[in-house]
Amino acid sequence: MLTGCLLTAGYIQAQTIKHFPTLNKEWTQDMKPFRIAGNLYYVGTYDLASYLITTPEGHILINTGTYGSAEMIKRHVQRLGFKFSDIKVLLLTHAHYDHAADIARVKQMTHAKLMVNAQDAGVIADGGLSDFEYGKYGAHYTPVTPDVLLYDGDTIKLGGMNVVMLHHPGHTKGASSFLFDVKDEHRSYRVLIANMPSILDEYTLPSMVTYPNIGKDYGYTLEAMKHLQFDIWLASHASQVDLHKKHKDGDPYNPDVFIDHAGYDAALQKIQETYDKKMGG
């Protein structure tokens, strides 16, 4: 699989990459990075979430935002007192351009290992060309070959951290959530970084020619996510968790504001209703 990805990436590099324009200003809007809980930090843009998990042996970065976000993320990491070059592992919630478009640049800057759900690896390797929906527009971000392929239930280990990848397909074939524990001076927190299974208007359920099992996969994911156990939940977009209602620039450290099971349940229920409607229910 990795050999195939390498050949594909080399081919795409020689082609013209047409970066999507950023139509949502909040996707590139700066914001002050902050500590969420324990050794977990927010280092993304105003709406496109990037998460830094720090350890004594190097750090884990989840998501890199849209094209051109790498320098901002670097500044945020440094502002928190950490070295960008100490990032050792890169993870993605899914392979859409708004979360993965600068993954090649961040990998180049940090030399970190890119670990990707096997079902999204091909999309990353061809810069979005094989995405079941957006691939029709051609390659739209710089391709990069994953170093490690991840499968449902795999654990990423670094510096005492154990991050479990949960395969939650639908939004993309390799959409992933991450479950792990962090600890501060007072207590430990079970954290879920949820790839919320939002259903785009362009998606046709129960089946698409380019994704025959999309309806089945969404159904699986919605059911699986209802049974997850956690204290804090976060997501790929700040807006999905009402982050800016829970935290404003200058607020003191307060992990408890991110304990919001009611918000999680309500968000899933809203997606469930969209799913049922699209499935003809």
RAZINOR-V672421 format. One record per residue. N is the residue number from 1. NEAR is the number of other C-alpha atoms within 8 Angstrom. Layout:
n = (N:N)
near = (NEAR:NEAR)
//
This chain:
n = (1:2:3:4:5:6:7:8:9:10:11:12:13:14:15:16:17:18:19:20:21:22:23:24:25:26:27:28:29:30:31:32:33:34:35:36:37:38:39:40:41:42:43:44:45:46:47:48:49:50:51:52:53:54:55:56:57:58:59:60:61:62:63:64:65:66:67:68:69:70:71:72:73:74:75:76:77:78:79:80:81:82:83:84:85:86:87:88:89:90:91:92:93:94:95:96:97:98:99:100:101:102:103:104:105:106:107:108:109:110:111:112:113:114:115:116:117:118:119:120:121:122:123:124:125:126:127:128:129:130:131:132:133:134:135:136:137:138:139:140:141:142:143:144:145:146:147:148:149:150:151:152:153:154:155:156:157:158:159:160:161:162:163:164:165:166:167:168:169:170:171:172:173:174:175:176:177:178:179:180:181:182:183:184:185:186:187:188:189:190:191:192:193:194:195:196:197:198:199:200:201:202:203:204:205:206:207:208:209:210:211:212:213:214:215:216:217:218:219:220:221:222:223:224:225:226:227:228:229:230:231:232:233:234:235:236:237:238:239:240:241:242:243:244:245:246:247:248:249:250:251:252:253:254:255:256:257:258:259:260:261:262:263:264:265:266:267:268:269:270:271:272:273:274:275:276:277:278:279:280:281)
near = (4:8:6:7:14:10:8:10:14:8:8:13:10:6:6:7:12:8:8:6:4:8:4:6:7:9:13:13:9:7:8:7:12:8:10:11:13:10:12:12:12:12:14:16:17:12:12:16:15:15:12:13:10:9:11:6:6:11:14:12:13:11:15:17:18:15:11:6:12:12:7:10:13:9:8:12:14:10:8:8:6:8:8:9:8:9:13:12:11:14:11:13:14:13:14:9:13:10:16:16:15:16:10:10:8:11:12:8:7:11:9:10:11:12:13:12:13:10:7:14:14:10:12:14:15:16:15:18:13:9:10:9:8:10:11:8:7:10:15:14:14:12:13:11:12:14:8:8:10:10:10:7:8:9:8:9:8:10:8:6:10:10:11:11:15:12:12:14:14:14:11:12:8:15:16:15:13:12:12:11:11:12:11:9:5:5:6:9:11:12:13:13:11:12:12:8:12:6:10:6:5:5:8:8:9:11:10:11:5:6:8:9:9:13:12:8:11:14:9:9:12:11:8:8:7:8:6:6:5:9:11:13:15:11:12:15:9:14:8:10:11:8:9:8:6:8:8:7:6:4:6:4:7:7:9:6:8:9:9:10:8:6:8:10:9:8:9:11:8:8:11:9:8:9:11:9:8:10:9:5:5)
//
